[in-house]
Amino acid sequence: MFHILETWCLSPLFPTQAVVQTGVDTFSDGLRKYLNYLQLPVENVLVAQDERVIVINNLPQIVNRLSPQQREEAMYISKFIAACGAGLFDAALNFLWNETIINLRQKVVRFDLNYFLDSVVTDSKRRTDFRNEDDLPKLEDWELIKGCKDTGILTELGYKHLDYIRTMRNHASAAHPNHNDLDGLQLSSWLQTCIREVLAKEPEGPVIEVRKLLNNLRCNQLTMQDVPPIVANIQQLPVELVDSTLRAIFGMYTDSQLPANTRTNLTLVASAIWNCASQQAKYNAGLKYAVFSANAEIDRKNYARDFLTSVNGLSYLANDSKAIEMDQVLDALYSAHMGWNNFHNEPPHAKALMQYIPLTGDVPKEVL
């Protein structure tokens, strides 16, 4: 590895595979001898040299997607490369994931932190634990990437790729004890995916329009004359972004600390957003009203009713308290399912859920 770096520093040309192979072999042989000297395990510790060469030969083309400033800030990519050269692919995958998560958190902060949190943290009590960017690490990784997909920071395809890499990170990286093998092509592909979908990519298109809209709702005083172009723009948004925007403005509207002029602005555009949202998003808003009521959050319940009344959405209120309790149990079950040690943590929530389901299998449409 040190021989490779020396060659790169001395020559303007990319080193040939033979040079890379020689450098990796030299480093590996020296490390093996040192491990033997310390009487530590040698076999199955380092990835084979030819697999490391595959990653190292692909690095220049992949990393070239990053701008000079992005490279300067990508500390964990440097650690990723160092781990690859050393033959520690499980550690390299963990470093790559760390860089990706840090970058997503930074994008959330630059984009619109409150919008993101209102869209992702749907439990009003838990939402109080998230006040600023320092609280983002409290989110599970799966919540972060799903939230980025829901708010448009990640594409649907990018989310699917990242969710798979997250799964592999949990089962094949140094984050948890394991002896799974990773190969050079896999690692190169995951690095390329993380750079293409996250590190070298900024939100664009309709997502930027949502950010502008939310910023204007908070900072400006709108009038009826301002509404038609806003409505026209909302109607052009993908339904997934409309749903996340509805969750955000509903969360804002039911906040008792919200300034009066912002609540007035929300009222002006609420119907347009509501009419373009999916049926499930509307039922979720009605369900939130029932949750506020059950938890004795009087102010939030009253504001929720005002919101639903303003958009002619009272028909979406839950008719049965069973729907409220099932929703809470489903949230707990889903969190257990997506979390670590899920096989151990899921059964209590699944058993609790079974108590609400009759033999016919009928489930209230509000939580279907």
Stockholm file with secondary structure:
# STOCKHOLM 1.0

chainA/1-368         MFHILETWCLSPLFPTQAVVQTGVDTFSDGLRKYLNYLQLPVENVLVAQDERVIVINNLPQIVNRLSPQQREEAMYISKFIAACGAGLFDAALNFLWNETIINLRQKVVRFDLNYFLDSVVTDSKRRTDFRNEDDLPKLEDWELIKGCKDTGILTELGYKHLDYIRTMRNHASAAHPNHNDLDGLQLSSWLQTCIREVLAKEPEGPVIEVRKLLNNLRCNQLTMQDVPPIVANIQQLPVELVDSTLRAIFGMYTDSQLPANTRTNLTLVASAIWNCASQQAKYNAGLKYAVFSANAEIDRKNYARDFLTSVNGLSYLANDSKAIEMDQVLDALYSAHMGWNNFHNEPPHAKALMQYIPLTGDVPKEVL
#=GR chainA/1-368 SS CHHHHHHHHHCSSCCCHHHHHHHHHHHHHHHHHHHHHTTCCCTTTSCCHHHHHHHHHHHHHHHTTSCHHHHHHCHHHHHHHHHHHHTCHHHHHHHHHHHHHHHHHHHHHHHHHHHHHHHHCCCHHHHTTCCSGGGGGGSCHHHHHHHHHHTTSSCHHHHHHHHHHHHHHHHHSTTSCCCCCCCHHHHHHHHHHHIIIIITCCCCTHHHHHHHHHHHHHHSCCCGGGHHHHHHHHTTSCHHHHHHHHHHHHHHHTCTTSCHHHHHHHHHHHHHHHHHSCHHHHHHHHHHHHHHHHTTCHHHHHHHHHHHHHTTCGGGSCSCHHHHHHHHHHHHHHHHHHSTTHHHHHHHHHHHHHTTCCTTCCCCGGGC
#=GC SS_cons         CHHHHHHHHHCSSCCCHHHHHHHHHHHHHHHHHHHHHTTCCCTTTSCCHHHHHHHHHHHHHHHTTSCHHHHHHCHHHHHHHHHHHHTCHHHHHHHHHHHHHHHHHHHHHHHHHHHHHHHHCCCHHHHTTCCSGGGGGGSCHHHHHHHHHHTTSSCHHHHHHHHHHHHHHHHHSTTSCCCCCCCHHHHHHHHHHHIIIIITCCCCTHHHHHHHHHHHHHHSCCCGGGHHHHHHHHTTSCHHHHHHHHHHHHHHHTCTTSCHHHHHHHHHHHHHHHHHSCHHHHHHHHHHHHHHHHTTCHHHHHHHHHHHHHTTCGGGSCSCHHHHHHHHHHHHHHHHHHSTTHHHHHHHHHHHHHTTCCTTCCCCGGGC
//
